[in-house]
Amino acid sequence: MPSRLLRIYSHLAAAAVLSLLPQITTAQQGPYHVADHWTIGGEGGWDYLLADGPAHRLYIAHNSRVEAVDTQTGKPVGAVTGMKSTHGIALDPNGKTGYISDGAGNAVVVFDRATLEKLATIAAGTNPDGILYEPFTRTVWAFNGRSRNVSVIDPVTRTVVTTIPLPGKPEFPVADGKGTVFVNIEDKNSIARLDAKTRQVVTVWPLAGCESPSGLAFDHAGQRLFSVCDGGKMAVTSAVTGKSLATPAIGGSPDAAGYDAKHKLAFSSNGGDATLSVVDASGTSYPTIQSLKTEKGARTMTLDPVTGKIYLAYAQYGPAPAPTASSPRPRPAIIPGSFSILVVSR
């Protein structure tokens, strides 16, 4: 080939590669980025978070208390205190009250959202963990991990009206708003579907390719469930038939899930490799479009449906203590005062 033609082809090839670079870079970076870090402080571990978008508030189950943070400033505004080991938070649509599962206390705590004062303590099953407000029957459901059942609470009388046995250890629950409740059954690799009206388990669906499902998110419009599983998989399931739709790849040791209805994206917060997985749920192929680096220990998250922002909890850790016969793999201790919130935005 003449040298002049070779130079022309070389220039064209280089131009073609350069034209693709912005697309390649965008695909690698993805639509999300870390926007902020908020230092909350305090000591001990944490569990689930819940964003109250209209009130610009973030609730965080943090050791024996639930922190309340102003999402416009990133500053703590107070806390619900006096509990043993908090896990989940649920909100009444009346805008006035909230509910906390106190695992070690075997109780559900009712609190005033304006003052953050405790209003009542209701005895539940053993180790209540996941919790939700079921809008169709206007009841509160606390899922008890060790007794493997559900305490259904009347928020008016603040009493347990029934206890529903479950086929295994429950993890995170969701409600469809029309009288159906779904919950991951961690030790059975399945999802239980419950009827809130009859207060019974209707069916149990196996989750193919899913080990130890924890976090669960729901797509109301598309009637899809998103379970995050060990082994680096997200199980996408039809909420109508229980059919497995896909198992996209996610990060290691996930704990929480989320779904953005506006952008049709599913999320998994992964404590094992400190990432946030973003899955495109707009079609039938469910590609993982981003693996955003977060922080060590950032395993739980919540999505604000108003702003689309994602909040993850994490802390700094000291060195791990020396192994012993009784503790061959000791965990490093959390550095006091380092507890923080990571803010992720588009």
N, C-alpha and C positions, 0 to 999 in steps of 0.2 A: 504494500500500500504506500503511495507517495507520502512524503513527510507532511505536506500541507494538509492532505485529507486526514492523516493521523492526528494532527493538531486540532482540526475541526471536531473530529469525533471525541477527542479527549476533553475539549471545552464543553461539548454538549453533555457528555457523561457527568462532568463535574457540576454543571448547572443543574442537571436532573437530581443529583445527590443533594445539592444545597437546597433545592426546592422542597425536598422531603424532610430536611432536618427539623423545621418547626413542628411538623406533624409527629415525627419520632419523639422529639423532646416533650411535646404535649402529652403523648401517650404514656411516656415514662413518668412524668410528673403527676398527671391526673388532675382532676378538677378541684381537689381539696388541698389545703395547706394548714399548717399550725399558725394560728393567728395570735394566740396569747397564752400566758401562764399566770394563774392566780394562786398566790400563796394563802392557804387557809389556816395552817398551823394545827396545833393539837397533837395528840398521841394516839397510837393504836391503829388497827386495820380498818377496812371499810368494805362496803358491799355496794348495793345498787344506788343509782342516781335517778332523779325524775325532774324533768323540766316542766314548769308551769309557764308556758309561753305568754298567755295574756297578762299574767301578773308580773312578768319579768323576774321570775324567781327560779332558783335551782335548789332542789332538796337533795341532800347527800347523807346516806346512812354511814355514819362515821363512829365506829366503836360503840360506845354506850349512848350516843346522842345522834340527832339528825340536824345537820347544819342547814341553814337557810342563807342563800347567797343572792345578792342582787345581780342579775345578769347584764344590766346596763353599766355597772361600775366594777363588777368583779369583787365586791366587798361583802364580807359576811354581815348579815343583819340580825343574827340571833340564832338560837338553837332550841330544839326540844330536848330536854335532858331528863335524867332520872331513870334511864332504862339500863338493861344489862348487856344486850348485844343486838344492835339493830341490823335489819336486812333489807326490807323493802318499804316503799311508800306508795300509798294510793290516795287519790283526791276525790272528794265528793263534788259533783258538778254544781252544787249550790254555792261554791266559791268560799265557803266559810270553814269547812272542816277537812281534816286529813286523817290518815290512818297509817300506823307504823307497825310492822311485825317485829316484835322483840323476841328473838329466837331463844336466848338463854332464859328469858322470863316466861316462856310459854304463854305469851299474851299478845294481844293487839291493843295498841295505845291510840286513843282518839285525841287529836289536838286541834286547837284554834289556830287557823292560818293567819289571823291578824296579829294575835299576841304571842303565838307559839307556846301557849300554856297547855298543859295536859288537862283534858276534860274528863277522861275515863280510862280505866284499864280493864280489858275484857279477857278472861281466861280462854285460851284456845287449846289446840292440840300440842303435841310435843315438837318444839323447835319450828315455829312458823317462819317461813322464808318468803317465797313469792306471795304477793298480795295485789288485789285489784278491786275496783268498784265496778259492779255489774249493773249497767244502766237500765236494762229492760226490767229487771225485778227490783231494782234499787236496793241491792244488798252488797255487802262487802265479803270477799272471799279470801281467806287466809289459808295457804297451802302449807301443811305441816310436814316437814321433811322426815322426821324420825317416826312419827306415828302414821305416816303415809295416808293422810286423809285431808279433807278440806273442812274448815270451820266456816259455816255460812252465818254471817252476822246481820241482824236487823239494825241499821244505823239509828233508827228512831228510839227503840227500846234499849239499844246497846247491849244486846244479848245474843248468844249463839242460838240460832233457831233450828239448825240441823248440822250433822256431821256426815260427810260423804266419804266412804272408803274409796281408796285408789288402788290401782293394780301394781304400784311400785312407788319409788321415791320421786316426789314431784320436784320440778325445778321451776322455770319461769312460766307464768300463765299470761294469756291474752283473752280478750272478749271481743266478739264481733258486733256488739251493740244491739243484737236482735234476739238475745236469749241463749246464745251458745258460747261456751267457754272452752278454750283449748289449753292444755298444759303439757310440757315435755315431761316424760317419765324417764329419768336419767338412767336408772339401773336396768331398764328394759329396752332401751334404744327405741322409744316409741312416743307417740302423741296420744293422749286421752282426750276424747271429745265428750263434753258434759252438757246436759240440758239444764239451764238455770231455772226453768219453770218446774220441772219434775224433780230437780235436784238429784239427778242420777247420771252415772257414766253411760253414755250411749254406745260408744265403740272405742276401740283402741287400734290405732294404725301403726304398723311397724315402719321405722325409718331406715330404708335400705341405704347401706353405705355410711351410716352415722353411728358413731360411738359416743356414749355419754352426752346426750344433748343437754345444753344448759340454757343459754339465751334464746328467746323466741320473739319474733316480730310478725306483724299481720298486715297484709295488704287488703283493705276493706273493699276497694273497687274491683280488684282482680281475684279476690277470694283465694289468696295464697298465704301459706305459712312459711316462715324462714327460721329454721332451727340451726344453731351453730354447734358444731360437734368436734370432739377430739379427732386427731388424725388429719387435720387440715381440710375439713369439708363443711360446707353449708348444705343442709337438706332443704330443698324447696318442695313443698307438698300442697296439693290441691286441698283447700278447706272444705270442698264439697264432696269429693270422692275419696280422699285420702291417698290418691295416686301420687307417686314420686315423679316430680317434673324435671329435677336436675340436682346435681351435687357439685356446684362450683367449688374451686379451690379457694381456701382462706388461709390465714396464718395459724400458728400453733397455739394450743391451750386457750381457746376462746372462752369467753364468759358471757358477754352480752351481745344483743342484736338490735338492729333498728331498721326502719323502712321509711324512706322519703317518698311520699305519694306524688309530690309535684314533679320530681325528676325521675321517678321510678328506679330508685337505687336502694339496694339492701346493704347493710353494714354489719361488720363483726369486729369487736374489739378483742385483740389477741394478746394475752399476757405472756405467752411463751416466747414470742419473738418481738414484742413491743411494736406491733403494727396495728393499723386500722385497715381492714380489707373493704374495698368498695366493689360491689357486684352490680352490673347493669341488668336490671330486671325488666327492661322495656320490650324484650322479645322472648324467643324460646331457647336461645343458646346460653344465656346467663354468663357472659364472660366477666372475669375479674379484671376491672379496668385500672385499679390502683391498689398499691400496698404502701400506705403512708406510714413512715416511721414516727412513732409516738414517744413514749417514755417507759422505762423499766417498771413493771407492775401495773401498767395502765390496762387493766383487764375488764373493767366495767365502764359503761357509757350510757348516755341518753341523748336522744335527738329532740331538739326544740322544733315542734311542728310549725311554729310561727316564723322563726328566723332561718330555719334550716341548719343552724349551728349544732355541732356535736360537742358534748362535754365528756371528758374522761378523767378519772381520778388516779393519782399516782403519788408516790413519795420517794424520798432518797433513802438509801440503805447503807448501813455500815458494813464492816467485814463480817463474814460468817464465823461463828465460834468454831473451835476445834471439834472434830467428830468424836463421839463417844460410843460405847457399846450400845447404849439405849437410844442414842440419836446419831446414827451413822451419817446422815445427810442434814445437818442443822441448817436452818434458814437464817440469813442475815437479818439483823434487827433493823426496824425502821428508825431513822434518825428523828428524834422528837422535834416537832415544829416544822417539819419539812413537807407535811401533807399539802398537796396542791391540786389544782384543776387545770387541765389542758384544754384549750378552746380551739376547735377545728372549724374552718369556714371554707366556703367556695371562693 
